Amino acid sequence: MAKELDEAWIEAAIAGHHRVERLQAAVEAWVEAAEVTVHSPDELVEVRVCPDGSIRRVSLGPVEGRSSAELSKSIEAVVGAAADAADWARRTLYAEAARAQGPF
């Protein structure tokens, strides 16, 4: 009886491990495919950021007549917003993945 129980426990543990691997692969795929777009408060700078924090694209609006200080301020603001957006996206994707997989 003990041998059968041990084999059943091992099979359940292996199945649980495979389930975690599938969940991890799904989350990694979602992280690679997802992106969030944020803008500076003055709409001069747009950044597309991935949940892992990597920046996919930076776009600038018209900069004529803007000082370097104004441009720097816009860039700093949007970089901070991009970091917050990446963190939000990552947490959201993990929560979605956990909800999709159900309890462990």
SERO-4910 file (N, C-alpha, C, O; in steps of 0.05 Angstrom, whole numbers):
BEGIN
 pado doro    nc1    nc2    nc3   cac1   cac2   cac3    cc1    cc2    cc3    oc1    oc2    oc3
  Met    A     16    -24      0      0      0      0     17     25      0     11     44    -14
  Ala    A     39     25     16     56     49     18     70     54     -9     73     78    -16
  Lys    A     77     33    -23     90     37    -49     71     50    -69     79     68    -84
  Glu    A     45     41    -69     25     53    -87     21     82    -80     18     99    -98
  Leu    A     20     89    -54     16    116    -45     39    133    -54     35    156    -63
  Asp    A     64    123    -51     87    139    -59     87    144    -89     93    166    -98
  Glu    A     80    124   -105     79    128   -134     57    148   -141     61    164   -159
  Ala    A     34    147   -128     13    166   -134     22    195   -126     17    214   -141
  Trp    A     36    197   -104     46    223    -95     66    234   -115     66    258   -121
  Ile    A     84    217   -124    104    225   -144     91    233   -170     99    254   -182
  Glu    A     72    218   -179     58    226   -204     44    252   -201     44    269   -219
  Ala    A     31    257   -178     18    283   -173     38    305   -172     32    327   -182
  Ala    A     61    301   -160     81    321   -159     92    328   -186     96    351   -193
  Ile    A     96    308   -203    106    312   -230     85    328   -246     91    346   -261
  Ala    A     59    320   -243     38    334   -257     37    364   -248     33    381   -265
  Gly    A     40    368   -223     40    396   -212     63    412   -223     61    435   -230
  His    A     86    399   -225    110    412   -237    105    420   -266    113    441   -274
  His    A     93    402   -281     88    407   -309     67    431   -312     70    447   -330
  Arg    A     48    431   -294     29    453   -294     42    480   -289     36    500   -302
  Val    A     61    481   -270     76    505   -264     92    513   -288     94    537   -295
  Glu    A    105    494   -301    121    500   -325    104    512   -347    112    531   -361
  Arg    A     79    501   -351     61    512   -372     53    540   -365     51    558   -382
  Leu    A     47    545   -339     39    572   -330     62    591   -335     57    614   -344
  Gln    A     86    583   -328    109    601   -331    113    608   -361    118    631   -368
  Ala    A    111    588   -378    114    593   -407     92    612   -417     97    629   -434
  Ala    A     67    608   -408     45    626   -416     50    654   -408     46    673   -423
  Val    A     59    658   -383     64    685   -373     87    698   -389     86    721   -396
  Glu    A    108    683   -394    131    693   -410    122    702   -438    130    722   -448
  Ala    A    105    686   -450     94    693   -477     77    718   -475     79    736   -493
  Trp    A     61    721   -455     44    745   -452     62    769   -447     56    791   -458
  Val    A     82    766   -431    100    789   -425    114    798   -451    117    822   -455
  Glu    A    122    779   -467    136    787   -493    116    800   -512    125    818   -527
  Ala    A     91    793   -512     72    803   -531     59    829   -522     50    845   -538
  Ala    A     58    834   -496     43    857   -485     60    882   -486     85    881   -485
  Glu    A     47    905   -487     60    931   -485     39    951   -475     15    948   -479
  Val    A     49    972   -462     33    993   -452     44   1019   -463     68   1023   -463
  Thr    A     27   1037   -471     35   1063   -482     29   1085   -461      7   1086   -451
  Val    A     49   1101   -456     46   1124   -437     56   1149   -450     73   1148   -468
  His    A     45   1172   -441     53   1198   -452     62   1216   -430     54   1213   -407
  Ser    A     79   1235   -437     87   1255   -417     62   1273   -413     44   1274   -430
  Pro    A     61   1287   -391     38   1304   -385     33   1325   -407     10   1332   -411
  Asp    A     53   1334   -421     49   1354   -442     45   1341   -469     43   1355   -490
  Glu    A     43   1314   -470     38   1298   -495     62   1300   -515     58   1293   -538
  Leu    A     85   1311   -506    107   1314   -524    122   1287   -529    132   1282   -551
  Val    A    122   1270   -509    137   1244   -511    118   1221   -507    102   1221   -488
  Glu    A    120   1201   -524    105   1176   -521    125   1153   -519    144   1152   -533
  Val    A    120   1135   -500    137   1111   -496    119   1087   -495     99   1086   -482
  Arg    A    128   1066   -510    115   1040   -509    134   1022   -493    157   1019   -500
  Val    A    123   1010   -472    140    995   -453    127    967   -450    103    964   -450
  Cys    A    145    947   -447    136    920   -442    134    915   -411    146    930   -396
  Pro    A    119    895   -403    117    889   -375    144    883   -361    146    886   -337
  Asp    A    163    874   -377    190    869   -365    206    894   -361    229    893   -352
  Gly    A    195    917   -370    208    943   -367    224    952   -391    233    975   -391
  Ser    A    226    935   -411    241    943   -435    224    963   -451    199    960   -453
  Ile    A    237    982   -463    224   1002   -479    224    993   -508    245    988   -519
  Arg    A    200    992   -520    198    984   -548    200   1007   -567    211   1005   -590
  Arg    A    190   1030   -559    190   1053   -577    187   1079   -562    173   1081   -542
  Val    A    202   1099   -571    200   1126   -561    193   1144   -584    207   1143   -605
  Ser    A    173   1161   -581    165   1179   -602    164   1208   -591    155   1212   -568
  Leu    A    173   1226   -606    173   1254   -598    153   1270   -616    152   1265   -640
  Gly    A    139   1288   -603    122   1307   -618    140   1330   -628    164   1328   -626
  Pro    A    128   1351   -638    143   1373   -648    159   1386   -624    148   1393   -604
  Val    A    185   1389   -628    202   1400   -607    211   1429   -613    225   1441   -598
  Glu    A    203   1440   -636    210   1467   -643    200   1486   -621    178   1484   -612
  Gly    A    217   1505   -614    210   1524   -594    212   1514   -565    206   1529   -547
  Arg    A    219   1489   -561    221   1478   -534    251   1480   -526    269   1475   -542
  Ser    A    255   1486   -501    282   1486   -490    291   1458   -483    274   1440   -481
  Ser    A    316   1454   -480    326   1428   -472    316   1420   -445    312   1397   -439
  Ala    A    312   1440   -428    301   1435   -401    273   1424   -402    265   1406   -388
  Glu    A    257   1436   -420    229   1427   -424    229   1398   -434    213   1382   -425
  Leu    A    245   1393   -454    247   1366   -465    256   1346   -444    245   1324   -442
  Ser    A    276   1353   -429    286   1336   -408    264   1330   -387    261   1307   -379
  Lys    A    249   1350   -380    227   1346   -361    206   1327   -372    196   1310   -357
  Ser    A    199   1330   -397    180   1312   -410    190   1283   -410    175   1264   -404
  Ile    A    215   1280   -417    227   1253   -418    228   1240   -391    220   1217   -388
  Glu    A    236   1255   -371    237   1245   -344    209   1236   -334    206   1215   -321
  Ala    A    189   1252   -340    162   1246   -332    152   1220   -345    140   1203   -331
  Val    A    157   1218   -370    146   1194   -385    162   1169   -377    150   1147   -377
  Val    A    187   1171   -371    203   1148   -363    192   1137   -336    190   1113   -332
  Gly    A    187   1156   -318    175   1147   -292    148   1134   -296    142   1114   -283
  Ala    A    131   1146   -313    105   1134   -319    108   1107   -333     92   1088   -328
  Ala    A    128   1104   -350    132   1078   -364    140   1057   -344    131   1034   -346
  Ala    A    157   1063   -325    165   1043   -304    140   1035   -288    137   1011   -283
  Asp    A    123   1054   -281     99   1047   -266     80   1030   -283     68   1011   -273
  Ala    A     78   1037   -309     60   1022   -327     71    993   -331     55    975   -332
  Ala    A     97    990   -333    108    963   -336    102    946   -312     95    923   -314
  Asp    A    106    958   -288    100    944   -263     70    936   -262     64    913   -255
  Trp    A     52    954   -269     24    948   -270     17    926   -289      2    907   -283
  Ala    A     29    927   -313     24    907   -334     34    879   -324     20    859   -328
  Arg    A     57    879   -312     68    853   -302     50    841   -281     44    818   -282
  Arg    A     42    858   -261     24    847   -240     -3    838   -252    -13    818   -243
  Thr    A    -13    853   -271    -38    846   -284    -36    819   -299    -54    802   -297
  Leu    A    -14    815   -314    -11    790   -328     -8    767   -309    -19    745   -315
  Tyr    A      7    770   -288     10    748   -268    -17    741   -256    -23    718   -252
  Ala    A    -32    762   -249    -59    757   -237    -77    742   -257    -91    724   -250
  Glu    A    -76    751   -282    -92    738   -303    -84    709   -307   -101    691   -309
  Ala    A    -58    704   -307    -48    677   -310    -56    659   -287    -65    636   -291
  Ala    A    -54    670   -263    -62    654   -239    -92    648   -240   -100    626   -233
  Arg    A   -108    668   -248   -137    664   -249   -143    643   -270   -161    627   -266
  Ala    A   -129    644   -293   -135    625   -314   -127    596   -307   -140    577   -315
  Gln    A   -107    593   -291    -98    566   -283   -113    555   -260   -114    531   -256
  Gly    A   -126    572   -244   -140    562   -221   -121    556   -198    -97    560   -201
  Pro    A   -132    546   -176   -115    540   -152    -95    518   -158   -101    500   -174
  Phe    A    -73    519   -144    -52    498   -147    -58    475   -129    -43    456   -128
***
